[in-house]
């Protein structure tokens, strides 16, 4: 059964993820969710300094990953798929 989240739920998930990454200096992976929910998470994460987000996984099972900006280069491996995930984030 698919969970449905409100905008407030998604914003709270993003806030908790961003604050956790800032506090513990470890990446945070959210559960797989639909594209429109991931977009809301990405937009909320942008409000926090020092962190960034991207999606990983395969269609139907994509998750949002939140990590420190200082770790961003470890995800940029040069593959076309990875480059596309960083656009507009």
N, C-alpha and C positions, 0 to 999 in steps of 0.2 A: 504494500500500500504506500502510495506517494504522500510524503508529508507536505503540507501546504503551510507556508510561513507568511506572516504579514510583513509589511515594509519595516515596521518597528522591530519585529523579531530579527530580520536580516541585518538591520543597522546595529542591533545589540550584539549579534554574533560577530560582526566586523569589528566593533569597538572592543569586545573581549579579546578577539584574536590579536588585534594591533597592540593593545596594552600588555598582553601576555608576551608578545615578541619583544617589546621594549623592555619589559621587566626582566625576563629570563634569558634574553639573547638567544632564543631557539625558535626555529621556524614553527609555524602553526598550520596544520592542514585541516580544512573543514571537510565535512562529508560531501559526497557527490550531490550536485543539484543542477536544476535546469539553467540554461543560459541567462534568462532574465533575472534569476536570483543571484547568479554569479556577478552579473553586471552591477547590481545594487551593492553587493559586498565590495567590489573593486572601487566603486565611487566613494563609499564611506571610508575605506582604508586610505584613500588619497588625502583625507583630512588630517591624518596623523603624520607628523614629521619623523623621518628616520626609518620608515617602513615602506614596503611596496607589496603588490600582489600580482599573481598571475594564475592562469588556469592550467591544470595538467590532467592527463588522462585521455580516455577515448570518448567520443560522443556517446551520450547516454550515461556515462560514468565519470564526468569531469568534475574535479574539485578545485577549490581556490586554495592557494598556498600564500601565506603571508610571511614575510621574512624581513630582516634588516636590509636597508639599502646597501650597507657595506658588504653584504653577501651576494648582491645581484650578479656580479660577474661570473660566479660559479655556475649560474643557470644558463648563461649565454654561451652555448657550445658551438654556435655557428650553423646549426641545422636550420633548415627553412621553417620547419614547424615551430621550433623554439623562437625564432625571430618573429614570426607572426603572433605568437602569444604575448610578446612585449609591446606590440603596437598600441598606442593610445592608453598606456597604463601609467 
